[in-house]
Amino acid sequence: MLDIKVKLKEIRDLGADNYLLTLGAPEQARLIRPGQFVMLKCAGDLDDPPLLRRPFTVFNVSRHARSGKPAGLELLIKDVGTGTRRLVRMKPGQTLYCLGPQGHGFKISSGMRNRLEMACLVAGGVGIAPLYLLARDLMEQNVKPVLFYGGSKMADLVLRDYFEKLGMDVRYATEDGSFGLRGLVTQPFADFIDRNAHRNIRVYACGPWRMMQAVDRLSAQKNLPCEVSLEARMGCSLGACLGCVVRCRDRRGEEQYLRVCQEGPVFDSRLVDWETEPV
């Protein structure tokens, strides 16, 4: 984990208050694993408000055009409050403090190449953030990823072109019917695993709490392993403040509280107590 002052290279407006920030951070880019996050100071100086940093999952690692070596981090930011608003209004060339990479990401191993046929990636809105690097790593292991991406409307389905350029199977759903199927993204996901119940599939999800709860339930019905990337308010991101705990149960069913910043943000969905949503 590194705490480095990095340069803001580019801000891309994706619409619907979503932005893609590119940071020049080669040292951190080399260390990133799918599902990990960084903590950004939403101001140029450490003493400037807001005091606390904000957590952001790394969407992609940018690379040098000639060498192909890691050059920086691409982060999906939604303008939802004071900190993120200050962040997206910064100008290219400004610097800010970046702490990371942090957290436990998705479990990917070379053993998947021989035993896992497919992976279902289920995303809701900005929950797409941790799934691009995951999709690329799965494809490198010869595992076929299928993305189910949903939102309230078409404008919520940001960065979908990244996944389409990978040549992977992508299926969309919007609640207003403006793009893809009309309804919740869990419906095409449920239909898919019904038709492919005989195949060796692993599920990954990130998005609204109730969406992930539904994905967990559907996966459990088919006895499919499922990992979820959780979000939580973080104070320190080092495990000391206990501000990001989620209620879980261990393999024996006993209650435990786990820290999203340390034990997560990626969890086995079966361990999460889905009836107790974090504050």
N, C-alpha and C positions, 0 to 999 in steps of 0.2 A: 504494500500500500504506500502510495506516494502523495505528498501534498506539494503541489507545484503551481506556480503562477503561470497560466497559459494565455495564449493570444486567441481572441475570437476571430476566426477566419471568415466566416460567412453566416448570414441569417437568411433563411429562405421562408417566406410567408406561404404556408400551405392552405390558408383559408380557415374559416370557422375558429379563429383564435389559436390555431396550431402553427408551430414554427419548427424548423429543423436548424439547429445550431451546429456549426462545425468548429471544433476547437483544435488548435495546433498542440497536440500532446503526444508525441511519438513514444515517449517512455511508458506512459500509461496504456497507450494503444497496443503495445506489444504484450501487455499482461492480461488484457481483457479476455474473459470467457463469457459465452452466451448466458445472459440472465443476471450478470453483475451490474452494479450501479456505481455512480460517482456522486459526491456531494459538492455542489457549487455554491460559492459565495455570490449572491445576486447583486454585487457591487464591486467596484474596482479595488477598494481598500478594505482591510479587515475591520476597521473601526466604523465603517459606514453602515447605516441601517439598510435592510433588516439584519439583526445580529446573527441569527441562526442560518446555516446553510440549508439548501434544499436538495433532496435526493432525486436523481434522474437515472433511469436505466439507459445503458448504452445501446442505441439502435444499430449502429454500424461503425466499422473502423475504416476511415479513409486511408488511402494509400498513395504513395508517390507514383506519378504517371510513368516514369521510366523504370525505376528499380522495383516497384511493387511492394516496397517495404511499408510497414505501418507509419502513418504520418499524423493521424489525429483521431478524434472521436466525433461521431455524429449523434446528437441527442434530440429526441422529440420533446418539445416543450409546449404545454398548453397554458395560455395566459388566463389564470384563474384567481390571481390575488396580487398582493403588493410585491412579493418577491419575484414571481415569474414575470410580472409586468415590467419591472425594472430590468430584468434579464433580457427580455425580447426587445427592449428599446435601446439596448447598447449598440454601439457601432463597431463594424469590423475594424480590427486594429487595437481595440481596447483589450485590457488584460483583466483576468479574474482568477481567483484561487479555486483549484480543483483537487479534491481529495479522493483517491481511489486507485485501482478498482477495489470495491468492497462487496462483501456478501458471498453466499454460496449460490452458484448458478445451476443450470440444468445439468443433469447427469448424462454425459455422452461418453461412450467408450468404444474402442475398436471392436469389442465383442459384438456390438450391434450389427456389424456388417454381415455376420453369418446367421443371426437368429431373428432380427427384426425386419419385417417386410415393409411396414408403413408407419407413418406418424401423423396423427391428427393434431393440427395446431388451431386452437379456437381463440379468437380475439374479439374484443368489443371496444370500439373507439380507439383511444390512445393506448389501450392494452396491447396494441400491435408492437409496441416498442421493444420488448425483449425477444421477439420471435424471428426477426430477420437473420441475426447471427446464428440462431438455433437452426433455422431452415438450411442455411449454407453448410453448417457442420454436419447435419444429418445427411445431406446429399453427398458430402465427402465420404461418409461411411456407407454409401450405397443404399441408404434408407429413403424411400419415397415419401416426402412430406405433402400433405394435403391441407391447405389453409381454408378455414371457415372464418370469414371476417364480417362482422356485423356492426351496425350503428343505427341511430335514429333516422338519419338521412344520408344521402350520398356524400355530402360534404364532410361527414365524420370518418369516411373511409380513406384516410390519408396514407400516402406512401405505398399504395397498393402496386404502383408501377415497379417498385423494387422487386417484389415477389413475382410479378408477371415476367420480368426479364430473366428470372432464374429458370423459366420454362416449367414451373411447377403448377400443379392443379390448384386453382383458387376459386372458391365459391363464396358469393356475397349474399348478404341479406340486409334489408333496411326495414325499419318499422313502418315507414310511410310508403314503401314500395317504389321509391325513386331510383333504386339501383339494385339489381339482383332480385332475389325472392322477397316477397312481402312477409314480414314477421320477424321473429327472433332468430338469431343465428344458431341457437341450440336445436332448431327444428331440422335444418339440413344436416347438421352433425348427427342427430339421432337417427335420421334416415340412412345415413352413410354407414354407421356402425351396425345397424340392423342388417344391411345388405352384405356387410363384410365381416360378420361375427366369427366366421371360420378362420380369419386371417390373424397373424401375429401383429397386433397394433399397440402402439403406445400413444398416450394422449398428453398434450401440453396446453395450458390455458392461461390467459391473462385478460382481465377486464373487470367490469362491475362485479361486486360481491355475489349478487344473486345469479348472475350468469355463470360464474365459476362454481357456485353451489349446484346448479343444474348440470353442469358438465361433470362434476364429481359423481352425482347421482346416476347419470346415464352411463358413465364409465364403469361404476361399481356394478350396475345391473348386468353388464357384459363381461365383468371380471377383467377389465382392462386397466393396467397401471396408469396413473394420472399424476402429473406434476403441475402445480399452479404457482404463478409468480404473484405474490401479494404486495399491496401497497399499504403504507402506514405513515402517520406523521412521525418524523424523527427529530429528536433534539440534538443528540451528540453523534449518532451513527456508530458509536464505539461500544455499545452495550451497557453503558453505565447509567443512563438516565431512565431506562425501562419505559420510555414513552411510546415504543412501537410494538409492545407485546400483543400476541394473539393467543386466544384460548384454544388449546389443542388437547388431544388425548394420545397417550403412548400406545404401544402395541397391546398392552394389557388393559387398555381402556381407562387408565388413570389420568386424572386431570393434570395438565401442565400448561404453563405460560411460556411461549417461546418468543424470542426477539427477532423481528423481521430483519434487522440490520446485521445480526450475527448468525443465527440459525437459518435465516432465509437470505434473500427474499423468496427463494424457490423452496416449496415444501411438497412432500407427498400429500396429495389431497385427502387421503383417508385419515390423516392425523388431525386435520383442521376441524374445529367445532363450528360448523356452518350456521348454527343457530345463534351464535354470539358474534355479531359483527363488530369489528374494532371501532372505537370512537374516532 
